[in-house]
Amino acid sequence: MNKLDFNLEKFVGLRDIPKEYINYVCGHTSYEEFILSGAEVFLIFELALNKYFNKKFSSLDNILDFGCGAGRLIQFLLELNTNVYGCDVNSTLINYLKKIGYANLYKNNFIPPLKYESNFFQFIQSFSVFSHLAENDECIWLEELFRIGSPGCIYFITIHGEWVIQNILSKDEQSIAKTDGFLFKNVHTRSSWNKKMNFPDGYECSFHTTDYIYKNWSKYFDIIDIIPGDGSQLYQDSYFKYQNIFKKIRPMGQDLVIAKKNNKAVNS
Ligand SMILES: C[S@@+](CC[C@H](N)C(=O)[O-])C[C@H]1O[C@@H](n2cnc3c(N)ncnc32)[C@H](O)[C@@H]1O
């Protein structure tokens, strides 16, 4: 296979997206960067699906993008001939995506439950949501994502992990993160004039060590691997077949936790 499952030129649906929506999810206002970074993450996820599960997105049914934001990633999933769902706490973004024709989206509350039935999804992805939740909120959301995943459901969840801890945090913060395994920092200021585009209260910045993930997330999932934020281990061999589209895939920044629903009950 020399081509991706998608054609970048097709992604004109979001061409008129207001810049403040891009800014909310990406922290910048470049449309090209919004599309390209989404395509890069989609490609990294596709490579990981292939490497760890010998699967492609198009072979999965009932996919959820939890915290889908302004559609940066879900736009690629929606091109596949499969059932794709998305949810986010931001009603402005969800209403916008629905208005331009994206189906199966809904606005959830900051805390669970989601409206989906138990054991429904084969694949759940969440980019840059679990890198921002307090420990207690994280626990209840992991439990909820566990509930709605079908047996063997695959989870791709990004975090600020070892790669970010080493490259972003101060020495003092690194030391706290390493001792406790988890660090939560208040980082967001919220606008008083544009409340619709504020992050929800409680959405700040969290950092996890690899040990913490294996110890605490194993209650819900079999942790298959944690891919460092530079992603390079994934595309050493395979990315050359994509070089007609990507000259170079840039780091995702966030570490990617690759997990699978395990058979154990959450509280056992
Ligand atoms: C940094 S943005 C990333 C959006 C999208 N995943 C992407 O990669 O472009 C984080 C998103 O998480 C959403 N969010 C925050 N807390 C949430 C929650 N409890 N449930 C669902 N979405 C949440 C925010 O509204 C925002 O759209």
The ligand as an ORCA input file, in Angstrom:
! r2SCAN-3c Opt
* xyz 0 1
  C      -6.981     20.268     23.582
  S      -8.634     19.935     23.057
  C      -8.388     18.544     21.970
  C      -9.548     18.314     21.045
  C      -9.375     17.137     20.081
  N      -9.267     15.889     20.799
  C      -8.156     17.339     19.217
  O      -7.192     16.590     19.369
  O      -8.177     18.248     18.385
  C      -9.381     19.153     24.474
  C     -10.861     18.922     24.294
  O     -11.356     18.199     25.420
  C     -12.650     18.672     25.697
  N     -12.988     18.246     27.063
  C     -12.482     18.687     28.233
  N     -13.030     18.030     29.259
  C     -13.895     17.134     28.726
  C     -14.771     16.155     29.264
  N     -14.860     15.951     30.586
  N     -15.535     15.431     28.425
  C     -15.445     15.612     27.083
  N     -14.634     16.514     26.513
  C     -13.863     17.258     27.317
  C     -12.531     20.165     25.486
  O     -13.776     20.801     25.327
  C     -11.680     20.199     24.231
  O     -12.455     20.195     23.053
*
